[in-house]
Amino acid sequence: MNESAVPLAGIIIIVSVSFAVGWNHYVISPQYHQSFARSSQTMKLSNNTKYCFHFTWMGGNFNNRTFRNIQNKTCSQYFKDKKTLCINPMVATYTGGEPDTEYILEHHATAATCRVSQEQVCAKYTVYHNGIVSYQTRYCTQINIDLEGAMQTGCIQEKRGNELIQVCACTSEPGPSGICNAGFQSFSFDLTSVLILSTIYLLCVYI
């Protein structure tokens, strides 16, 4: 995925409404260094269908010592009145590092993925605080840019105080191995020199 920053006038992100059943309580798994819900048995994904990952990683502040702060909670219960783009399930890792997406596909594929409908792309919405990932949401969506039309690939970013918000889009290929928003690339930002874009407007639906 092309992750170069693209300076654009403004965007609208529409969060598709689909939800994971049975992801209401969370456990940390030292064996796999990842926190997952006790969900129903995973169904096999079709090799003829396009998918995106569909979950919110809670970032490096949540690990084996702090994951209980989100245990048994959904996005709306945890963030409450905060305007945060969070999509269930919430995922925390044992070490606070990025999630193991191969493990997610093997054990929780149906709960943590979404089917890509026509005109949708896979997105990663990442919030950095002082250069460190605060949280990251991956999901199926449509991204429309003012005067430019639909965004299919690439990234845009905006500085808000000590936070940097980055939105990246990509197009998956059919089958679970074709999911394009799987990887996470580390970035090192100089927050004082990042190009400030116009406000990113979000139509957010807690699910």
N, C-alpha and C positions, 0 to 999 in steps of 0.2 A: 504494500500500500504506500502511495506517495504521501509522505508526512511533511511536505514543505508548507510553510504558512502562506496563505493566499489572502491578500488584503481586499476585502469586499465590503459593500455598503451596509449590509444588514441581513440577518437570516431569520427564518422561522423554522423551528423544529417541531414536528408533530409526532408525538409519542403514540405508537399503535397500542391499542388496548387488547392485550392478551395476558393471561396470568397463570402462575404456577400453583397447582393444587397440592396441598399438604406440606407447604414449606413454612409452617408457622412457628416451629421451634428449631433451634440450632445447636449443634454440638461440635466441639473441636475434636479433630482426629489427629493425634500425634503420629500415627502410622503414616498418614498421607500428608501431614503438615497442612491440613486444610479443614475449614469449618463448613459443614453441610447440614441441611435439614434431614430429618428422618422422613423422606418422601416415599411415595409409592414406587413400585418397581419400574425401572426405566424401559421404555419401548425403543426398539431399534429405529433409527432415522433412515429415511428413504434415500437411496443413491440418486434418485431422479428429481429431488426437491432441493431448492436452495434454502439455506438457513443462516441465521446470525446467532451469536451468543447473546443471551438475554438475562443479565443479572447486574447487580451493583457490587463491586469490590470496595470494601470500606477503607482501603488504604493501609498505610504502615502503622497507623495509630491503634489498630486492632490486631492482637496476636493471642497466644495461648494464655496470657495473663489478663487481657482486657476484653476478650470476646463476649464475656457475660453481659456486657452493657447492651448488646443487641440480641441476646438470647431470648427466644420466645416472642420476638417483636417483628412487625412488618415495617416497611418504609414509612408509612403514615404514622404509625405509633412511635417510631423512634424520632423522626424529624419533626413531627407535629406541625407547628405553624411555619417552620422554616421553608423557604422556597428552594427546595433541593430536588434536582432531577434524580430520583431514586426509583429503581425498579426491582421488585421482588423476583427472585430471592436475593437477600443480602449475603455476601460471602466474605469471610475473614480467613486468613491463613495463620498457621501455627507460628511462623516467624515474622509475619507482617509483610512478607514479600508478595510478589504477584501470584495470582492463582494459577494452579496447574490445569490448563484447559484440556489436556488429554485425559486427566482423571475425571474432569467434569463430564466429558463426552462419554466416557466408559461407564460411569455410575449414575449420572444425573442428566442425561442428554435431553430428555423431553421437558424437564422442569427448568432447565437453564438455557434453552434455545427457543427461537421463534422462527416461524416460516416466513420467508420473504414474499410478500405479495407484489403485484405489478406496480412499478414506479417506486418501490421502496429500495433502500440501500441499508447496509450495515453501518452502524455508527459507534464511535467511542467518544464519550463526553467525559473529559478529565478535568478535575479541578486541582491545581497545584497551589500550595500555600508555602511561601518562601522557598520555592523550588522543589518541594516534596509533595508527592501525590496525597491529597486529602481524601478523595474518593474518585471512583471511575465507574461509569455506567455504560454498558454495551447493550445494544438493542436494535430492532428493526424500526425504520422510520422513513419519513420523507423530509428532505432538507431543501428549502426554497430560498434562494438568495435574491434580494431586491435587484431588479433590473437585469438579472443574470439568468434566472430560471433555476432549474433543479440542479443541485450539487450531487455529482455521482462519485467523485474521488477527490482526494486532497484534504487539506486541513485549513481551518481558520482559527485564530486565537485572539483573545482580548485580555487586557490587564484591568483588574479591578482592585485597587489598593495593593495589598500584599498577595493577592490571589491572581493566578493566571488561569483562564478558562480556555480549553482547547477542544474543538470539535473536529473529528476526522470521519470521513466517509469512504466506503469501499464497496465493491460489488462481489458477492460470493459466487462460486461455481457450485453446481449440483453436488449433493452428498455431504456428509459430515466432514470429510477431509477438505472440502472447498470453502469452509467458513473463513471469511477474510478478516473478521475483527477479533481473531484469536490472540494474536501476539501483542505484547506490550513492549514498546521501545522506550528506554530511559532517555530523558531529556535533561539538559542543564541549561537553565534560563537565567539571563541577566534581567531581572525584573525592571530595572531602570531604563533599559533600552528596547524593550518589547514594543512593537507597533501597537498603538491603541486603536482598536476598531470601534465602530458604533455599537450600540447596545445589542446584545443577542437576546431576542425575544423568544420565550419558550411557552408553548402550550403544553403544560405538564399534567399528566393524569396519574395519580397514585394508584397502584394496582396491588 
